[in-house]
């Protein structure tokens, strides 16, 4: 891929003046490792940077802003950092805690009286800390369909949805990643500070830290700023295509994953944290006490089983907007991000005063593999694990599995039954209390589904087996086809349940949480 090699050469030349860093460990070939993961995955582009002892020692830019555009990614290009944005929400809250305006263990209803969960007992006891630590009892990605892949939900829609989403575990009983509760956390920031989440982050965090190029959400991008387009790929495809613009996150999503930044500003963010919550000009934004609170593990992540052999990370917890874990026995603080067509990853190694960041405009493991490869080498000068080789191998396997899953779903089972009712009987409007309405229409004996919150989730229904149909969405890059099963009682349709056809579907397509009743 010639465009990658040219970009890497420019980046390396531009940084030739950088001073040597204090750490006396064998250094990885940053650009070569970036080329290896980009070429191995067929990625469109990536930005990458490394900070050591307060100095940016590497900054690289690879590939293009958009497939076929010929416009190169540069070190000034803004990428969506997705869920890395969660740490900005917790930082805003930490600043308000320092100001005595709220407490981590205050009930959410103290600030958002209309907030509630499915269980009234839980609603009364749900704290600000609970909003941030993925231990609510909700299932993985519960409720994300109100805003994903192209929904335009507002904060009141999110608050309403939470009251109707049934838990899958006990309250504070386990880890399941969510996004909706971070949107509520953004609402807490607004109601306590008197500023919108976007204004607070821009005025009270971006500006003092020096992150002047960042945008708190996509609507705040400035004219002329160089931006990437996200890229997705159809199951089995070897190259990404630009996402439908409607898939880009709305401002509502910002507290959970809406910030855009160039890598240079992300290095300022990393330095701010490695300096203990103090800006480059010496202004303390977060007290030492609250910095420690943000990095204190709360919810165990994973099975809790220590494997007999292998694995650079053995134990991991979710803190407040950050994961805390070990890498080769050294503590790291980190977070990844994934949004339509993009991925990012930031790793802080506080005991080594090192930060590693990357973002890619493809929804693949490009950024995460590069950052973990580099961090592994910088910790002790040894490459204990070839993360990049593993990511390339895994991607090939997942890609093949995705193609097979789609092919299998397209062909009904050998002993498939015919629908029990004529097509017209399935038509109608169905309602779920947290999602809203879904409409089934019939024309000339064929059915179609309209998911009201999303234009991209509208398409034909194909008979699969009995009263189960398959929804094959027109945008094949979403890889989110779903089974639509109609409940039939006494010859009448009463409702619909749905589930993803394949386990390669992103967890934010939480079709399984829908319980649609026919009106």
Secondary structure as a PSIPRED ss2 file (coil, helix, strand):
# PSIPRED VFORMAT (PSIPRED V4.0)

   1 X C   1.000  0.000  0.000
   2 X H   0.000  1.000  0.000
   3 X H   0.000  1.000  0.000
   4 X H   0.000  1.000  0.000
   5 X H   0.000  1.000  0.000
   6 X H   0.000  1.000  0.000
   7 X H   0.000  1.000  0.000
   8 X H   0.000  1.000  0.000
   9 X H   0.000  1.000  0.000
  10 X H   0.000  1.000  0.000
  11 X H   0.000  1.000  0.000
  12 X H   0.000  1.000  0.000
  13 X H   0.000  1.000  0.000
  14 X H   0.000  1.000  0.000
  15 X C   1.000  0.000  0.000
  16 X C   1.000  0.000  0.000
  17 X C   1.000  0.000  0.000
  18 X C   1.000  0.000  0.000
  19 X C   1.000  0.000  0.000
  20 X C   1.000  0.000  0.000
  21 X C   1.000  0.000  0.000
  22 X C   1.000  0.000  0.000
  23 X C   1.000  0.000  0.000
  24 X C   1.000  0.000  0.000
  25 X C   1.000  0.000  0.000
  26 X C   1.000  0.000  0.000
  27 X C   1.000  0.000  0.000
  28 X C   1.000  0.000  0.000
  29 X C   1.000  0.000  0.000
  30 X H   0.000  1.000  0.000
  31 X H   0.000  1.000  0.000
  32 X H   0.000  1.000  0.000
  33 X H   0.000  1.000  0.000
  34 X H   0.000  1.000  0.000
  35 X H   0.000  1.000  0.000
  36 X H   0.000  1.000  0.000
  37 X H   0.000  1.000  0.000
  38 X H   0.000  1.000  0.000
  39 X H   0.000  1.000  0.000
  40 X H   0.000  1.000  0.000
  41 X H   0.000  1.000  0.000
  42 X C   1.000  0.000  0.000
  43 X C   1.000  0.000  0.000
  44 X C   1.000  0.000  0.000
  45 X E   0.000  0.000  1.000
  46 X E   0.000  0.000  1.000
  47 X E   0.000  0.000  1.000
  48 X E   0.000  0.000  1.000
  49 X E   0.000  0.000  1.000
  50 X E   0.000  0.000  1.000
  51 X E   0.000  0.000  1.000
  52 X E   0.000  0.000  1.000
  53 X C   1.000  0.000  0.000
  54 X C   1.000  0.000  0.000
  55 X E   0.000  0.000  1.000
  56 X E   0.000  0.000  1.000
  57 X E   0.000  0.000  1.000
  58 X E   0.000  0.000  1.000
  59 X E   0.000  0.000  1.000
  60 X E   0.000  0.000  1.000
  61 X E   0.000  0.000  1.000
  62 X E   0.000  0.000  1.000
  63 X E   0.000  0.000  1.000
  64 X E   0.000  0.000  1.000
  65 X C   1.000  0.000  0.000
  66 X C   1.000  0.000  0.000
  67 X C   1.000  0.000  0.000
  68 X C   1.000  0.000  0.000
  69 X C   1.000  0.000  0.000
  70 X C   1.000  0.000  0.000
  71 X C   1.000  0.000  0.000
  72 X E   0.000  0.000  1.000
  73 X C   1.000  0.000  0.000
  74 X C   1.000  0.000  0.000
  75 X C   1.000  0.000  0.000
  76 X C   1.000  0.000  0.000
  77 X C   1.000  0.000  0.000
  78 X E   0.000  0.000  1.000
  79 X E   0.000  0.000  1.000
  80 X E   0.000  0.000  1.000
  81 X C   1.000  0.000  0.000
  82 X H   0.000  1.000  0.000
  83 X H   0.000  1.000  0.000
  84 X H   0.000  1.000  0.000
  85 X H   0.000  1.000  0.000
  86 X H   0.000  1.000  0.000
  87 X H   0.000  1.000  0.000
  88 X H   0.000  1.000  0.000
  89 X H   0.000  1.000  0.000
  90 X H   0.000  1.000  0.000
  91 X H   0.000  1.000  0.000
  92 X H   0.000  1.000  0.000
  93 X H   0.000  1.000  0.000
  94 X H   0.000  1.000  0.000
  95 X H   0.000  1.000  0.000
  96 X H   0.000  1.000  0.000
  97 X H   0.000  1.000  0.000
  98 X H   0.000  1.000  0.000
  99 X C   1.000  0.000  0.000
 100 X C   1.000  0.000  0.000
 101 X C   1.000  0.000  0.000
 102 X C   1.000  0.000  0.000
 103 X C   1.000  0.000  0.000
 104 X C   1.000  0.000  0.000
 105 X C   1.000  0.000  0.000
 106 X C   1.000  0.000  0.000
 107 X E   0.000  0.000  1.000
 108 X H   0.000  1.000  0.000
 109 X H   0.000  1.000  0.000
 110 X H   0.000  1.000  0.000
 111 X C   1.000  0.000  0.000
 112 X C   1.000  0.000  0.000
 113 X C   1.000  0.000  0.000
 114 X C   1.000  0.000  0.000
 115 X C   1.000  0.000  0.000
 116 X C   1.000  0.000  0.000
 117 X C   1.000  0.000  0.000
 118 X C   1.000  0.000  0.000
 119 X C   1.000  0.000  0.000
 120 X H   0.000  1.000  0.000
 121 X H   0.000  1.000  0.000
 122 X H   0.000  1.000  0.000
 123 X H   0.000  1.000  0.000
 124 X H   0.000  1.000  0.000
 125 X H   0.000  1.000  0.000
 126 X C   1.000  0.000  0.000
 127 X E   0.000  0.000  1.000
 128 X H   0.000  1.000  0.000
 129 X H   0.000  1.000  0.000
 130 X H   0.000  1.000  0.000
 131 X H   0.000  1.000  0.000
 132 X H   0.000  1.000  0.000
 133 X C   1.000  0.000  0.000
 134 X C   1.000  0.000  0.000
 135 X C   1.000  0.000  0.000
 136 X C   1.000  0.000  0.000
 137 X C   1.000  0.000  0.000
 138 X C   1.000  0.000  0.000
 139 X C   1.000  0.000  0.000
 140 X C   1.000  0.000  0.000
 141 X C   1.000  0.000  0.000
 142 X C   1.000  0.000  0.000
 143 X C   1.000  0.000  0.000
 144 X H   0.000  1.000  0.000
 145 X H   0.000  1.000  0.000
 146 X H   0.000  1.000  0.000
 147 X C   1.000  0.000  0.000
 148 X C   1.000  0.000  0.000
 149 X C   1.000  0.000  0.000
 150 X C   1.000  0.000  0.000
 151 X C   1.000  0.000  0.000
 152 X C   1.000  0.000  0.000
 153 X C   1.000  0.000  0.000
 154 X C   1.000  0.000  0.000
 155 X H   0.000  1.000  0.000
 156 X H   0.000  1.000  0.000
 157 X H   0.000  1.000  0.000
 158 X H   0.000  1.000  0.000
 159 X H   0.000  1.000  0.000
 160 X H   0.000  1.000  0.000
 161 X H   0.000  1.000  0.000
 162 X H   0.000  1.000  0.000
 163 X H   0.000  1.000  0.000
 164 X H   0.000  1.000  0.000
 165 X C   1.000  0.000  0.000
 166 X C   1.000  0.000  0.000
 167 X C   1.000  0.000  0.000
 168 X C   1.000  0.000  0.000
 169 X C   1.000  0.000  0.000
 170 X C   1.000  0.000  0.000
 171 X C   1.000  0.000  0.000
 172 X C   1.000  0.000  0.000
 173 X C   1.000  0.000  0.000
 174 X C   1.000  0.000  0.000
 175 X C   1.000  0.000  0.000
 176 X C   1.000  0.000  0.000
 177 X C   1.000  0.000  0.000
 178 X C   1.000  0.000  0.000
 179 X C   1.000  0.000  0.000
 180 X H   0.000  1.000  0.000
 181 X H   0.000  1.000  0.000
 182 X H   0.000  1.000  0.000
 183 X H   0.000  1.000  0.000
 184 X H   0.000  1.000  0.000
 185 X H   0.000  1.000  0.000
 186 X H   0.000  1.000  0.000
 187 X H   0.000  1.000  0.000
 188 X H   0.000  1.000  0.000
 189 X H   0.000  1.000  0.000
 190 X H   0.000  1.000  0.000
 191 X H   0.000  1.000  0.000
 192 X H   0.000  1.000  0.000
 193 X H   0.000  1.000  0.000
 194 X C   1.000  0.000  0.000
 195 X C   1.000  0.000  0.000
 196 X C   1.000  0.000  0.000
 197 X H   0.000  1.000  0.000
 198 X H   0.000  1.000  0.000
 199 X H   0.000  1.000  0.000
 200 X H   0.000  1.000  0.000
 201 X H   0.000  1.000  0.000
 202 X H   0.000  1.000  0.000
 203 X H   0.000  1.000  0.000
 204 X H   0.000  1.000  0.000
 205 X H   0.000  1.000  0.000
 206 X H   0.000  1.000  0.000
 207 X H   0.000  1.000  0.000
 208 X H   0.000  1.000  0.000
 209 X H   0.000  1.000  0.000
 210 X C   1.000  0.000  0.000
 211 X C   1.000  0.000  0.000
 212 X C   1.000  0.000  0.000
 213 X C   1.000  0.000  0.000
 214 X C   1.000  0.000  0.000
 215 X E   0.000  0.000  1.000
 216 X C   1.000  0.000  0.000
 217 X C   1.000  0.000  0.000
 218 X H   0.000  1.000  0.000
 219 X H   0.000  1.000  0.000
 220 X H   0.000  1.000  0.000
 221 X C   1.000  0.000  0.000
 222 X C   1.000  0.000  0.000
 223 X C   1.000  0.000  0.000
 224 X C   1.000  0.000  0.000
 225 X C   1.000  0.000  0.000
 226 X C   1.000  0.000  0.000
 227 X E   0.000  0.000  1.000
 228 X C   1.000  0.000  0.000
 229 X C   1.000  0.000  0.000
 230 X C   1.000  0.000  0.000
 231 X E   0.000  0.000  1.000
 232 X E   0.000  0.000  1.000
 233 X C   1.000  0.000  0.000
 234 X C   1.000  0.000  0.000
 235 X C   1.000  0.000  0.000
 236 X C   1.000  0.000  0.000
 237 X C   1.000  0.000  0.000
 238 X C   1.000  0.000  0.000
 239 X C   1.000  0.000  0.000
 240 X C   1.000  0.000  0.000
 241 X E   0.000  0.000  1.000
 242 X E   0.000  0.000  1.000
 243 X C   1.000  0.000  0.000
 244 X C   1.000  0.000  0.000
 245 X H   0.000  1.000  0.000
 246 X H   0.000  1.000  0.000
 247 X H   0.000  1.000  0.000
 248 X C   1.000  0.000  0.000
 249 X C   1.000  0.000  0.000
 250 X C   1.000  0.000  0.000
 251 X H   0.000  1.000  0.000
 252 X H   0.000  1.000  0.000
 253 X H   0.000  1.000  0.000
 254 X H   0.000  1.000  0.000
 255 X H   0.000  1.000  0.000
 256 X H   0.000  1.000  0.000
 257 X H   0.000  1.000  0.000
 258 X C   1.000  0.000  0.000
 259 X C   1.000  0.000  0.000
 260 X E   0.000  0.000  1.000
 261 X E   0.000  0.000  1.000
 262 X C   1.000  0.000  0.000
 263 X H   0.000  1.000  0.000
 264 X H   0.000  1.000  0.000
 265 X H   0.000  1.000  0.000
 266 X H   0.000  1.000  0.000
 267 X H   0.000  1.000  0.000
 268 X H   0.000  1.000  0.000
 269 X H   0.000  1.000  0.000
 270 X H   0.000  1.000  0.000
 271 X H   0.000  1.000  0.000
 272 X H   0.000  1.000  0.000
 273 X H   0.000  1.000  0.000
 274 X H   0.000  1.000  0.000
 275 X C   1.000  0.000  0.000
 276 X C   1.000  0.000  0.000
 277 X C   1.000  0.000  0.000
 278 X E   0.000  0.000  1.000
 279 X C   1.000  0.000  0.000
 280 X C   1.000  0.000  0.000
 281 X C   1.000  0.000  0.000
 282 X C   1.000  0.000  0.000
 283 X C   1.000  0.000  0.000
 284 X E   0.000  0.000  1.000
 285 X C   1.000  0.000  0.000
 286 X C   1.000  0.000  0.000
 287 X C   1.000  0.000  0.000
 288 X H   0.000  1.000  0.000
 289 X H   0.000  1.000  0.000
 290 X H   0.000  1.000  0.000
 291 X H   0.000  1.000  0.000
 292 X H   0.000  1.000  0.000
 293 X H   0.000  1.000  0.000
 294 X H   0.000  1.000  0.000
 295 X C   1.000  0.000  0.000
 296 X C   1.000  0.000  0.000
 297 X C   1.000  0.000  0.000
 298 X C   1.000  0.000  0.000
 299 X E   0.000  0.000  1.000
 300 X E   0.000  0.000  1.000
 301 X C   1.000  0.000  0.000
 302 X C   1.000  0.000  0.000
 303 X C   1.000  0.000  0.000
 304 X C   1.000  0.000  0.000
 305 X C   1.000  0.000  0.000
 306 X C   1.000  0.000  0.000
 307 X C   1.000  0.000  0.000
 308 X C   1.000  0.000  0.000
 309 X C   1.000  0.000  0.000
 310 X C   1.000  0.000  0.000
 311 X C   1.000  0.000  0.000
 312 X C   1.000  0.000  0.000
 313 X C   1.000  0.000  0.000
 314 X C   1.000  0.000  0.000
 315 X C   1.000  0.000  0.000
 316 X E   0.000  0.000  1.000
 317 X E   0.000  0.000  1.000
 318 X E   0.000  0.000  1.000
 319 X C   1.000  0.000  0.000
 320 X C   1.000  0.000  0.000
 321 X C   1.000  0.000  0.000
 322 X C   1.000  0.000  0.000
 323 X E   0.000  0.000  1.000
 324 X E   0.000  0.000  1.000
 325 X E   0.000  0.000  1.000
 326 X E   0.000  0.000  1.000
 327 X E   0.000  0.000  1.000
 328 X C   1.000  0.000  0.000
 329 X C   1.000  0.000  0.000
 330 X E   0.000  0.000  1.000
 331 X E   0.000  0.000  1.000
 332 X E   0.000  0.000  1.000
 333 X E   0.000  0.000  1.000
 334 X E   0.000  0.000  1.000
 335 X E   0.000  0.000  1.000
 336 X E   0.000  0.000  1.000
 337 X E   0.000  0.000  1.000
 338 X E   0.000  0.000  1.000
 339 X E   0.000  0.000  1.000
 340 X C   1.000  0.000  0.000
 341 X C   1.000  0.000  0.000
 342 X E   0.000  0.000  1.000
 343 X E   0.000  0.000  1.000
 344 X E   0.000  0.000  1.000
 345 X E   0.000  0.000  1.000
 346 X E   0.000  0.000  1.000
 347 X E   0.000  0.000  1.000
 348 X E   0.000  0.000  1.000
 349 X E   0.000  0.000  1.000
 350 X H   0.000  1.000  0.000
 351 X H   0.000  1.000  0.000
 352 X H   0.000  1.000  0.000
 353 X C   1.000  0.000  0.000
 354 X E   0.000  0.000  1.000
 355 X E   0.000  0.000  1.000
 356 X E   0.000  0.000  1.000
 357 X E   0.000  0.000  1.000
 358 X E   0.000  0.000  1.000
 359 X E   0.000  0.000  1.000
 360 X E   0.000  0.000  1.000
 361 X C   1.000  0.000  0.000
 362 X C   1.000  0.000  0.000
 363 X C   1.000  0.000  0.000
 364 X C   1.000  0.000  0.000
 365 X C   1.000  0.000  0.000
 366 X H   0.000  1.000  0.000
 367 X H   0.000  1.000  0.000
 368 X H   0.000  1.000  0.000
 369 X H   0.000  1.000  0.000
 370 X H   0.000  1.000  0.000
 371 X H   0.000  1.000  0.000
 372 X H   0.000  1.000  0.000
 373 X H   0.000  1.000  0.000
 374 X H   0.000  1.000  0.000
 375 X H   0.000  1.000  0.000
 376 X H   0.000  1.000  0.000
 377 X H   0.000  1.000  0.000
 378 X H   0.000  1.000  0.000
 379 X H   0.000  1.000  0.000
 380 X H   0.000  1.000  0.000
 381 X C   1.000  0.000  0.000
 382 X C   1.000  0.000  0.000
 383 X C   1.000  0.000  0.000
 384 X C   1.000  0.000  0.000
 385 X C   1.000  0.000  0.000
 386 X C   1.000  0.000  0.000
 387 X H   0.000  1.000  0.000
 388 X H   0.000  1.000  0.000
 389 X H   0.000  1.000  0.000
 390 X H   0.000  1.000  0.000
 391 X H   0.000  1.000  0.000
 392 X H   0.000  1.000  0.000
 393 X H   0.000  1.000  0.000
 394 X H   0.000  1.000  0.000
 395 X H   0.000  1.000  0.000
 396 X H   0.000  1.000  0.000
 397 X H   0.000  1.000  0.000
 398 X H   0.000  1.000  0.000
 399 X H   0.000  1.000  0.000
 400 X H   0.000  1.000  0.000
 401 X H   0.000  1.000  0.000
 402 X H   0.000  1.000  0.000
 403 X H   0.000  1.000  0.000
 404 X H   0.000  1.000  0.000
 405 X H   0.000  1.000  0.000
 406 X H   0.000  1.000  0.000
 407 X H   0.000  1.000  0.000
 408 X H   0.000  1.000  0.000
 409 X H   0.000  1.000  0.000
 410 X H   0.000  1.000  0.000
 411 X C   1.000  0.000  0.000
 412 X C   1.000  0.000  0.000
 413 X C   1.000  0.000  0.000
 414 X C   1.000  0.000  0.000
 415 X C   1.000  0.000  0.000
 416 X C   1.000  0.000  0.000
 417 X C   1.000  0.000  0.000
 418 X C   1.000  0.000  0.000
 419 X C   1.000  0.000  0.000
 420 X C   1.000  0.000  0.000
 421 X C   1.000  0.000  0.000
 422 X C   1.000  0.000  0.000
 423 X H   0.000  1.000  0.000
 424 X H   0.000  1.000  0.000
 425 X H   0.000  1.000  0.000
 426 X H   0.000  1.000  0.000
 427 X C   1.000  0.000  0.000
 428 X E   0.000  0.000  1.000
 429 X E   0.000  0.000  1.000
 430 X E   0.000  0.000  1.000
 431 X E   0.000  0.000  1.000
 432 X E   0.000  0.000  1.000
 433 X C   1.000  0.000  0.000
 434 X C   1.000  0.000  0.000
 435 X C   1.000  0.000  0.000
 436 X E   0.000  0.000  1.000
 437 X E   0.000  0.000  1.000
 438 X E   0.000  0.000  1.000
 439 X E   0.000  0.000  1.000
 440 X E   0.000  0.000  1.000
 441 X E   0.000  0.000  1.000
 442 X E   0.000  0.000  1.000
 443 X E   0.000  0.000  1.000
 444 X C   1.000  0.000  0.000
 445 X C   1.000  0.000  0.000
 446 X E   0.000  0.000  1.000
 447 X E   0.000  0.000  1.000
 448 X E   0.000  0.000  1.000
 449 X E   0.000  0.000  1.000
 450 X E   0.000  0.000  1.000
 451 X E   0.000  0.000  1.000
 452 X C   1.000  0.000  0.000
 453 X C   1.000  0.000  0.000
 454 X C   1.000  0.000  0.000
 455 X C   1.000  0.000  0.000
 456 X C   1.000  0.000  0.000
 457 X C   1.000  0.000  0.000
 458 X E   0.000  0.000  1.000
 459 X E   0.000  0.000  1.000
 460 X E   0.000  0.000  1.000
 461 X E   0.000  0.000  1.000
 462 X E   0.000  0.000  1.000
 463 X E   0.000  0.000  1.000
 464 X E   0.000  0.000  1.000
 465 X E   0.000  0.000  1.000
 466 X C   1.000  0.000  0.000
 467 X C   1.000  0.000  0.000
 468 X E   0.000  0.000  1.000
 469 X E   0.000  0.000  1.000
 470 X E   0.000  0.000  1.000
 471 X E   0.000  0.000  1.000
 472 X C   1.000  0.000  0.000
 473 X C   1.000  0.000  0.000
 474 X C   1.000  0.000  0.000
 475 X C   1.000  0.000  0.000
 476 X H   0.000  1.000  0.000
 477 X H   0.000  1.000  0.000
 478 X H   0.000  1.000  0.000
 479 X C   1.000  0.000  0.000
 480 X C   1.000  0.000  0.000
 481 X C   1.000  0.000  0.000
 482 X E   0.000  0.000  1.000
 483 X E   0.000  0.000  1.000
 484 X E   0.000  0.000  1.000
 485 X E   0.000  0.000  1.000
 486 X E   0.000  0.000  1.000
 487 X E   0.000  0.000  1.000
 488 X E   0.000  0.000  1.000
 489 X E   0.000  0.000  1.000
 490 X C   1.000  0.000  0.000
 491 X C   1.000  0.000  0.000
 492 X E   0.000  0.000  1.000
 493 X E   0.000  0.000  1.000
 494 X E   0.000  0.000  1.000
 495 X E   0.000  0.000  1.000
 496 X E   0.000  0.000  1.000
 497 X E   0.000  0.000  1.000
 498 X E   0.000  0.000  1.000
 499 X E   0.000  0.000  1.000
 500 X E   0.000  0.000  1.000
 501 X C   1.000  0.000  0.000
 502 X C   1.000  0.000  0.000
 503 X C   1.000  0.000  0.000
 504 X C   1.000  0.000  0.000
 505 X C   1.000  0.000  0.000
 506 X C   1.000  0.000  0.000
 507 X C   1.000  0.000  0.000
 508 X C   1.000  0.000  0.000
 509 X C   1.000  0.000  0.000
 510 X C   1.000  0.000  0.000
 511 X H   0.000  1.000  0.000
 512 X H   0.000  1.000  0.000
 513 X H   0.000  1.000  0.000
 514 X C   1.000  0.000  0.000
 515 X C   1.000  0.000  0.000
 516 X E   0.000  0.000  1.000
 517 X E   0.000  0.000  1.000
 518 X E   0.000  0.000  1.000
 519 X C   1.000  0.000  0.000
